Amino acid sequence: MKITKLTTWQVPPRWLFLKIETDEGIAGWGEPVIEGRAATVEAAVHEFSDSLIGRDPRRIEDIWQMLYRGGFYRGGPILMSAMAGIDQALWDIKGKALGVPVHELLGGAVRERMRMYCWIGGDRPGNVAPQAKEVVNKGFTAFKMNGTPELAIVDSHRKIDEAVARVAEAREAVGSDIGIAIDFHGRVHRPMAKVLLRELEPFHPLFVEEPVLAEQLHCLPQIAAGLGYPIATGERLHSRFAFRDLFEARVVDIVQPDISHCGGLTEARKIAVMAEAYDLALAPHCPLGPLTLAASLQLDFISHNAFIQEQSMGIHYNVDNDVLDYLVDPEPLRIVDGYLPLLERPGLGVEINQAFVEERARTGHRWRNPLWRHEDGSVAEW
């Protein structure tokens, strides 16, 4: 079997899809994208295609190593995201060629269904109580919300009080049995993070995500020591080497690799196994489309330390199109009572509606993350 063609499509709301075709008529799909940099990742995918055409797609590890080590400059969000989508598509091809889901190729499932969570509250969190009740009524046992809008590096305690009040509102709305994850989104700098982390403790978060930016993780032992709830991070780390340093620092409890940003299933599997050795939980990051979600679930189903999965159905970014729109049959990704059943179909387990992809690609997107500024005019973290 040989790779014959790579085709990409930018589709709403902010995704990039990749199809890899072979001379035996078997094709695989992947999702190589950085939110807000889809065109840049797309260019990297097509640069990699020079090394892929004519290769046997079933030699996934060799291809991964070739793409990673074949360039003098390597790593980073763009190149690793391009590799991620390629890697997903190769696993999709191999599973389809053998007639089995990817999790069968990686050792077989350790669970029959995966616990899922969803988003509430939007970018500048608000109206959280009604939304929290709504998702619980749909059967979810956990949800995530942004902790704050923008915060200056040192800001007023009023903003801390407002953030705590929103979490208190959500907790009062759903009771003590529902998991509330709180995403700081890298918006909270060290001086404010150490205050807010402790103020949230009475509300027993499921976890707090990205309490500081990835480049400031060294400060977590000082600002998060002794907290009675888990700390999560990892969406902006792009290889097992970056996660190794995180594990050695012993600063987090939950790791969140993004399978469209960290080199794909091949690399995410290695990260998950490394995390297990440190007794860390796995909760893959996934605010993206159906292929990223399907690939994440394939990892969840083989990882004993996976405990919950993010998904973006109905998230505030999904304007015009949503996750299930691009599937021929949405049933494999249909969430039932807060869980998603084991994916049983070959490959990644979902079938993309190419005609719809081509139609929506004519609209495409130029999604960019918001640019926020503080009251003094300086740029704020989004």
N, C-alpha and C positions, 0 to 999 in steps of 0.2 A: 504494500500500500504506500502511496506517495501523496504528499501535499501538492495540490495543483493551483490553488487560488485562495486569496484572502480578500474579503469584502467587508467594509465597515459602513455603518449608518449612524448619524447623529439623530436621535429621536427625542421628542418631548417626554418628560419635562426637562431632563438634564443629563440624559444617558447616552452612551455609545455602545452599540452592539457590533460584534465581530462574528463573521461566519468563515470557517475554514473548510474548504472542500478537498476531496481526495479523488484519485483516479478510479476508486472502487464505488463511487457514488455515495459514500457515507460522509456526512458533514457534521461538524460540531460548532457550537455557539459559545461565545464568552462575552464578558462585559468589561472591557478595558477602559477605565475612565477615572479622571480626577474631576471632582465637581468644580466647574468653572474653568477647566482647562481641557475640555474634551478634544478640541482641535489639536492641541499639542500632543496629547497621548495618541490620537489617531495618526499623526505624522510619525511618531515613534513606532507604532505597530507596522506601518508600511515600510519603514526603514528595516525593521527586523525581518520583513518578508523576504528580503534578498537571501537570508540564511535559511529560510524555511521551505521555500519551493523545492520540491524534489526529495525532501526528507520523509522518512517513515514516521507518521504521527504517533505511532504506538510507543516510540522510544522517548517517553515523556521526560524522564530524569536527564537523559543525555541532552535533549533539546534545551531543557531548563538551564543546565550547566553551560551549554554553548552560548545561549543568549546572555547569561549573566557574566561569564568569564571571557566571552569573546570580544568584549570591549574593554579598552584600557580604563575608561571611566564607567563606573557602574553604580547601581543602587539609586536611591532617591525616589521621590513620589512618581515622577513621570515614567522613567524606565521600568520601575517595578510594577506600575499599574498597567503599562503596555504588556509586560510579561505575564501579568496576572490574567488578563483576558485571553491571551494565547494559551496559557496553561489550562484554563477552564475548558476552552474549546477542544484541546487535545484529550483531556479526560472524557469529555462528552463523546468524542469519536471512538475512543477505546471501549467505553461502556457499550455504545451502540454496536460496535463491531462484534463484541462478545455476547451481546444480548442481556447484559446485566446492569444494574445501577452502579454508580461509582463506588458507593459504600461497600459493595461486595468485593471490589478490586482492592480495597484498602483494609481488608480484614473482617468485614461483616459488621452488621449493626449491633450496638450494645443497648439499644432502647427501641421501643416501638413507636414512640411519639415524642415530639420536642415541645417543651414549654416556650411560648412566645410572649413578647410584650409589644406595646405600641406607644405612640407619642401623643401627648396632649399639650395644649398651652401656647404653641407657636414660638417664634423667635424671641419676641418680647412677651414673656409668659403672662397670661391673664385668663380669666374665666375658667379657672382650673376645676372648681368643684363640679359644675354641670358636666364637663367633659370627662372627668374622672368617673363619675357615676355612670355615664353612658358606656364607657369601655368595660367597666365591671359588669354592667348588664348584658354586654355581648359575650361574656364568659372569660374575659382576661383576668388573670390573677396578679398582673403587674403592669405598670406603665412607667414611662419616663417623661420628664418635663425639664425644660431649661430652668436653671436655678435663678438666673438674673438676666436683665438686659445688660448693657455695657456698664462696666465699673472702671473708674479711674484707679491708678496704681495705689493711691490712698484716697479713699472716698468717705463720704459721711456715713455714720452709723445708721442713719435713716434708711439707706439702701439695704443694709444688712437686715434691718427690721422688716422691710417690705418683702425681701426674699424669704425670710423665715415665716412671715405671715401667709405667704402663698402656699408653702409646704404644709403649714398647719391647717390651712383651708382644705387642701387635698386630703390630708390624713383624716380630718373630721368627716369629710364626705364619704370616705370608703371604709373607715374602721381600721382595726389593727392587723387584719389578716392579709391585706393586699400590699404587694411590694411597690414601693415608690422609689424609683431611681431618679437621681437629680444630676443633671449634666451641667457642669460649670463651663463647658465648651471652650476652655482656654481663655475665657473672658475675665477671670478673676486672678489678679496678680498676688504674689506671695503675701504682702502685708494684709490684704483683705481676706485671702483664702484661709489663713490660720484662724481668723475670727469666725468666719462663716461656717467652717467645718465643725467647730465646737457648738455653735448656736443651733445647728441642725440635729445634734445628737438626740434630743428628747423625742424626735419624730421617727426614729429608727429607720433610716433609709435602707432600702435594699442594697444600694451602693451609691456613692458619689463618683461621677465620671469626669475625667480630665480636670482635677481640682486646680492644676496649673498646666501651662503649656509643656509640650514634650521637652523643650530645651531647658526647662526649669525643674525637671523631675528630681534632680539632686537634692532639692530642698524638702522633699516629702517626709523624710525621717524626722525632720525638725517640726514640721507643721501638722503632721498627721499622727504622730506617735500617741498611742494610748486611746485612740478613738474606738468606740464600741460598734462600729459598722465597717463594711468593706470599702476599699478604694479601688477604682477601676481605671484603666487607661490602655492605650495601645493603638488607637486608630491612626495616629500619625507616625507610627514606627513602621518601617518598610522592609525589614528583614529579620531573620532569626538572630543576627549578630547584634542588632539594636535591642531586641528582646532579651538576649543573654545578659547584656549590661543591666537592664531593668531587673531581671531576676536576681542577679548577684547583689544588687543594692537592697533587695528585700523591702521594697517600698510600696508594693501593691498586692492586692488579694485576688483581683479578677483581671485577666488579660483579654484585650479586645482587638485582635488582628482583623483587618478588613481584607477579605479575600479578593477584592478588586484592586487593592493597593499594595499588598505585601508579597506579590509574586505568585499569587494563585493558590490552588489547593496544595500543590507540591510543597511550597514553603510554609503555608499555614499549618499543614499536618506536622511539620517538624517543630513549629512553634508550640503547637498544642501538646506534643509529647514532652518537650522541654518544660512546659508549664506544669505538667503532671508530676515531673520529677521534683518540682519545688512545692508540690501540694497546692497549686494555684488553680482557681476556677477559670473556665473558658466561656466567654460570651461574645461571639464574633460580632463586630460592628457591621451594620448593613442598613444604611438609609437610601439604598439604591434600588435597582430594578430586579426583574424576576430571575435573571441568570446569576447575579450575585447572591440572591437569596437561596436559590437551589443549590449552588456550590457551597454556601455556608451550612446548609442543612446536611449535605453529604458529609461535611466535617463533623458536625454535631453528632450524627448517628454513629460515628466510629470512635468518638472521644469520650472516655469515661468522665472526664472533668468538665464537660460542657453542661451548663445548667440552665441557660435561657438564651433565646435568640431574638435579636432585634429584627424588625421588618418595617417597611415604609408605607404600607397600605393606608391611604388617607392622610399621610403626613402633609404638613403645610407647604412643602416644596412641590408637591405633585399637582401642578396646575395643568389642565387640558388632558393629561393621560395619567393612568395609575398602573400599578404593578401587573394586575391580571389582564389588562387590556391587550397585551402583546402575545398572549398565549392562545394556541388553538383550542385547548381545553384547560380552563382554570382550576379544575378539581384538584390536581396534585398540590397546589399551593393554597387550598381552601382551609382556613383556620377553623377548627371545631372546638368550642368550649375552651379557648385559650391555648390549644395545642395544635400542632401540625403533624398528621400521621406520617409514618415512614414512607419515603419516596420509593416506589417499586419499579418505575419504568426505566428502561435502559438509559445509560449515560447520566447526565445531570438530572434527568427525571421530568423535564418539561419540554414541550414542543413549541417553538416560536412560530408565530404566524408571519411568514416572510412578506406576504402581500401587504399586510397591515404595516409592517415595519417600513417597507418601501414607500407606502402612502404617507406615513407620518414623517419620514425623512425628508419629504419634499417641503414640509414646514420646518423641520429641524429645530434647533434652539441655539441661543447664545446666552445661556444661563451664566450669571455671575453672582458670587455671593455679595450681600450688601456691604457697602462701605459706610461704616458708622464713624461719627466724630463726637468727642466730648464737648462739653459746654465751652471749653476754651479754644475749640477749633482743632485740637490735636486728634490724630487718628486713634480710634478705639478698636480693640479686638472684637471680632464678630464671633 
